[in-house]
Amino acid sequence: MLSKYLILLLLLLLPYSICAESNEDSPILQEHCKNIANKLASVNYKECLSHKFEISDGHSVKGAPILVKRFDSDTGNTTHKRILLIGGIHGDEYSSVSVVFKWITLLDQYYTGSYQWQIVPLLNPDGLLRKSSKRVNANGVDLDRNFATSTSHSKASQYWEEHTHWDPEYFPGKTPLSEPETRWLAEEIERYQPDAIVAVHAPNSTQAYKLPKDNQPELGGQYQNIIATYPGSFNQYVGSEINIPIITIELPYADVMPARSEVNEIWRNLVRWLNENL
């Protein structure tokens, strides 16, 4: 009789134990965090797992998952502005991934609910995780030039030929959104409807912006200038086609992390800008 009660109790508890399984127990997440930690000296395996990323329905050409971290207001206040933060669009810009991991740690510790955040630390895992990291994805496409804009894609190809002289690191792809990574990002923007987008790049020492407003405030110690919008670029797509404010942060070095004080300063400047403009 006792064994029957135990079996019944286990059956009742089974759904809860399944639901309670944390993302840290996912073999896919464990493998992906291990690969990232093996590539980036400033991101360790336990740190990656501790962030409890969601495995999105997006993936790279080679099937690597695109991870997402969300911070939503506990109050359920849907009026809070939504911010989409993206790192690792180019696989050889190590610091653009590492810095985003550090900002997730800050949010884990100090999230106040003032904004809703959706964070993609690494959009281009194939570019980063290959033996010799590349700017482009596994198909040899620059994800930052693969978006659909009002100008035909032939403009993007023409720019690639005339201004980069067929440099393979800037190949925009044969058609807009030809890559699974860019298709997922475009669909996710449509679904999430962010009020602002932040993209992190390296290695230029500038903090640049393109916004549908004329006058922008200074961002503290960060130098800013109007960002170039190349045909088919993500900045042109977001800032001009779908008219969402986008800030592109360019870190000083691709393979060297900024000092912790600078990482924190850039974050404070970014939040200050959001507070003043959204």
N, C-alpha and C positions, 0 to 999 in steps of 0.2 A: 504493500500500500504506500509506504514511504517513497519507494522508488518512483511510483506513478506520479506522486505530487512533485517530486524533483524534476521529472521529465516535463510535466506541465509547466512548472516554473521556468525551466530553461526555454521552453517554446515561447512563453510569454515575453521573456527578456531578450530573445534573439533579435527581434527587429530593432530594439534599442541599442544593442551592442553593435549592430551593423551601422546604424546611423551615427553612432558615437565615434566610429573609426576616424581618426584624424588624417588629414592629408599627409602627415609625416609618415604614415604607414603605407603610402602608395609606392609600389616599386618603380613606377614611372617617374614620380617626383624624386625619389631617392637617387635614381640613376642620373637624372638631369642635374640635380644639385651636386652630385659627385663630379660630373663633367665640368660644371661651371667652376667649382672650387679648385679643380685640378688646373684650370686655365688661368684663373684670376687669383693672384697672391693676396689680394685685399678682401676676398670673400671666402669664408670657410664653409665647410659642409654643414656643420651644425647651425651656423647662422642662416644659411639658405633654408634648411628645414624648419627653423624656428618661426619663419615668417608665415608658414601655413598657406602657401600659395594655392590658388585654384588652378586646376589644369583646364584651360579653356578648350573650346572646340576648334581653335586655330592650331596650325602646325606648319612646320617648315617643309621645304621640298623633300628632305630626307625623313620626314615624319617626326622630328623633334617637337615636343609640345611648346606652345607659347603660354607662359605662366602669367597669371594675373593676381594682383593683390588689391582687395577692396577695403576701403574705410568708409562706412556708412554711419550716419548719425543714429545713435541709439534711441533718439526721441521719435524717429520715424518722420521727421520734418522733411517733406519733399521739396520745400522751397530753398533748401541749402544748395548753393551752386555746386555743379559737378565739374571736376577737373580731371582730365586725362593726361597722365604723365608717361612718357615713352623714352626708354633708353635702348642702346644697342641696335639702332637702325643700320649702322655700319659695323660689320663684325670685327674690324681691326681697331675700333675705338674703345679700348678696354675701359678707360676711365668713365665713359658714358654709362656703362653698366654698373661699375663699382659704386659710383656716386649715388645712383638710384637705390642700390641696396642700403647705403648708409642713411638715405632719407626715409626709407621704409622703417629702419630702426628708430629714427627720431619720431615718426608717427606712431609706432608701436608704444613708445614711452609717453608721448605728450599729446596724442590726438585729442582734440577738444570738440570735434563735431561741427566746427564752423563751416567746413566744406566736405563734400563727398569726394573721395579720391578713387580713381581706378588707375592702377599702376601696372605698366608692362615693362619690366626691367630689361628684357632682351627680346627684341622683335626678330632679330636675325641670328638664331642659334647656329645655323649651319656655317655662317661666315665666321663666327667667333670660335666655334669648337673644333674646327678642322685643325690639322697639325700646324699649318702655317696660316694664321687668321687672315681673312680677306675682307675687304670693304663690301664686296658683293655677296649674293646668296649662292646656293649650290648650282643654280642655273647660270651663274655669271651675270646676274642682273643687279644694278644699283637700285635697291628698293626705294631710295629717296627720289628717283626719277621715273617711277613706274605708275604714276597716278593719272587718272582721267581728268583732263582740263578742257576748257572751252576751245582752246587751240588744238588742232588735230595732232595726233601722235607723231605725224611726220615732222612737226616742228621740233619735237624732242629729239628725234633721230637726226634732223638737220643740225641742231645745236651740237649734238654729240660728235657729228662728223666735222663740222667747221671749227668748233671752239676747243674740242678736246683731241681732235685728230684721231678719232676711233679709239681713244683710251679705254681699254676693257673695264677699268674700274668705274666708269661712268655710263656703261651701256644701259639705256633705259628700258630694254626689253623690246620684243617685237610688237607687242600691243599693250595698251594700258591695262593695269591690273592683271597682267599675265601670271603673276606669282601668287602662290597660296598665302604668303605672309601679307602682301598688300591687299589682297581681296578680303582677308579676315579683318584687317585694320579698318578698311573702308566700311565694311558691314558693321563692325563694332561701334564705330563712330555714329553710324545711323541709328543703331539700337540704343546706345548710351546717351546720345544727345548732350555732349559736354558743353559747358558754358565757356570753357577755355581749354586749350591744349598746350602742353609743355613738352618740347622735344629736346633731348640732351645729346650734344655732339662734342667732338674734339677734332683737331687740336688748336683751333684759333682762339686767342685770348680775348674774346669779346662775348658780350651777352647781347644778342640781337633780337629784334622783334619784327613782326609784321602784323599789324592790327587794323581793323576797320575804323580807326580813330586817328585824328591828325596829330594831336599833341600828346606825347607820352612823358611821364615823369622820369626823373633820374632814378636809377636803381642802386643808390648808395655807391659803394666802391667799384661797382661793375661798369665797365665801359660798354656802351650800347650803340648800335647803329642799325639802320634799316637793312633787313636781310634781303639778299638777292633771291629772286623767284625765277628759277630756271624752268623752261618748258617741261611739263610733266612732273615737276617737283612736288613733294608733300606740302611745302610751304605755300606754293601757288594754289594747290588743290584746297587746302584748308582756309587760307586767308582770303582767297579771291573767289573760289568756286562755291564753297559752302558757307563762307562768311563767318567763320568762327575765329575769335582771337587766338593767335598762336605765338608763343614765345619760344625761340630757339636759344638754348644756352650752349655756348661753345667753350669748352674747358681748355686750359692752356696746353695740356699735353695728352696725347692719346694713350700713352703707356705708363704715365706717372699720375698717381692719385694726388689731388690737391691736399694740402695740410687740413687736418680736422677743423681748424678754426675757419679756413676758407670754405670748406664744405658747408659748415654751419652758417657762414655769412651769406653765401649764395642762397641757401634755403630761406633765411630771414628776409632777404631782399625779394625773393620770389613771392613769399607770403604777403609781404608789405604791398607789393604791386597788386596782388589779387584783392587785398583789402581796399585799396584805393580805387580800383577800376571795375570791379565786378559787383 
